[in-house]
Amino acid sequence: MKPKATAPSPKAVVMNMFYTGLGIARSLGEQGVSVIGLTAKRGVYGNFTRYAKVLSSPDSRNEPEALAAFLVKLGRGLDTPAVIFPTRDDDLVFLDRFRSYLAPYFRMVVPEHGALTACLNKWSTFLAAREAGVAAPKSWLIEGAEDLKRFAAEIVYPCVLKPLAAHHWRKGANWELVGARKAIGITSAQELAAEYATIARADKRALIQEMVPGGDDCLLIVACYLDQRSRWTGAFNTRKVLQIPEGFGTGCIVKSAAGPTLFDTTRRLLEGMRYSGIAEVEYKWDSAADEYKLIEVNPRPWDQHRLGNAAGVDLMYMAYCDHAGRSIPEPAKTIPEYKWIAEDTFITAAIRSLRGGTSKAGTLFRLARGKRIYAIWSARDPLPAVVYWVTFIPALIDAGTRALWFALKNKVSGDGNLQKGELIYETHVEKPESLR
């Protein structure tokens, strides 16, 4: 009697092969999962990982209809529906739009429509937090210039001007219209009126939010997974050690942190939304109010998710197992401290910091001490880093030469100030989710 044939394990499909997608491919590939990576850009470092078969595909932001047709064709050729992972807000919007069309071929690691909307729309997130009894900064929904006048007496300064949904500021030419900023710090009514007039050219809808005092070291993130029945499955904490640009940038050095801080609060918030999937929930400590306040809910994988793999709470593999019909692995009970470093951004920042003297560069390197994992480099999968540095080194040499010249000039002139408009950070990778 012939033994029963076992059903093939579902493949995983990863949308985009930048930091986040490369990390997902590695986390799943290390577990023996067959991974298909999708890329709309040739030459991206993640395209060269050993852990994925990478296919050129249309882009979810610019060619959603073409991508839907591409995925259906791909899905028809698979033995069993694949588990698909988004890596950007645009991917979430795309998968939600084509959910029923793609459902026969893919199991989506995406919350249901209601929960997804509550996370992507910052005003809806604020309302959900209020409903769940979770502290959040005061917020005002702006749908036109008349709302600025209506709320003039209520708005407190400093405050933050944000897009109602982050992906709205990324569409077409909007990113240039808003000055390539994901959020804008505001100190006065006059500044608010001027900045709103600027961003309204891209989208009249916006959120004004009370600014929680404190530096980037006051930020705490709960990274978690809730299964398809909205049951809390695993979580860990992270803290930002270095964020570039400061205040409204992306984490350049992020570390895992022990303890179940805010787990109960986050669980109450997400379960109230009937949430399922991967989430990165960000809070900031308000010393005046003596409490953490909710900043945002990111309903998908994010840049630093590989900290979970290092800490024994691999949310990507948990999600795969849940959607593939496998047993979800138990999370580690003790969380070791690791630091995730975006090495390209870090080195650029270190070189640029020479303009302010070698002590600033030394501070950056001290922040990076400890057990480390990297956004691009992996000893088990070195080719993506090799490809990246081959393309990045010429720009790095140019930036280094200019920084050293600037430092030498400062030493001679005694002028250590940065000229207006000079930044210590440039984006060398596409990561709209984290300039999220």
Secondary structure as GFF3:
##gff-version 3
##sequence-region A 1 436
A	DSSP	beta_strand	12	15	.	.	.	ID=ss1
A	DSSP	alpha_helix	19	29	.	.	.	ID=ss2
A	DSSP	beta_strand	35	39	.	.	.	ID=ss3
A	DSSP	three_ten_helix	45	48	.	.	.	ID=ss4
A	DSSP	beta_strand	53	56	.	.	.	ID=ss5
A	DSSP	alpha_helix	64	76	.	.	.	ID=ss6
A	DSSP	beta_strand	82	85	.	.	.	ID=ss7
A	DSSP	alpha_helix	89	97	.	.	.	ID=ss8
A	DSSP	alpha_helix	99	102	.	.	.	ID=ss9
A	DSSP	beta_strand	106	108	.	.	.	ID=ss10
A	DSSP	alpha_helix	113	120	.	.	.	ID=ss11
A	DSSP	alpha_helix	122	132	.	.	.	ID=ss12
A	DSSP	beta_strand	139	142	.	.	.	ID=ss13
A	DSSP	alpha_helix	145	150	.	.	.	ID=ss14
A	DSSP	beta_strand	159	163	.	.	.	ID=ss15
A	DSSP	three_ten_helix	166	170	.	.	.	ID=ss16
A	DSSP	alpha_helix	174	177	.	.	.	ID=ss17
A	DSSP	beta_strand	184	186	.	.	.	ID=ss18
A	DSSP	alpha_helix	189	199	.	.	.	ID=ss19
A	DSSP	beta_strand	206	210	.	.	.	ID=ss20
A	DSSP	three_ten_helix	216	218	.	.	.	ID=ss21
A	DSSP	beta_strand	219	226	.	.	.	ID=ss22
A	DSSP	beta_strand	232	244	.	.	.	ID=ss23
A	DSSP	beta_strand	250	257	.	.	.	ID=ss24
A	DSSP	alpha_helix	263	273	.	.	.	ID=ss25
A	DSSP	beta_strand	277	286	.	.	.	ID=ss26
A	DSSP	beta_strand	291	298	.	.	.	ID=ss27
A	DSSP	alpha_helix	306	311	.	.	.	ID=ss28
A	DSSP	alpha_helix	315	324	.	.	.	ID=ss29
A	DSSP	beta_strand	339	341	.	.	.	ID=ss30
A	DSSP	alpha_helix	343	353	.	.	.	ID=ss31
A	DSSP	three_ten_helix	354	356	.	.	.	ID=ss32
A	DSSP	alpha_helix	358	367	.	.	.	ID=ss33
A	DSSP	beta_strand	372	374	.	.	.	ID=ss34
A	DSSP	alpha_helix	383	413	.	.	.	ID=ss35
###
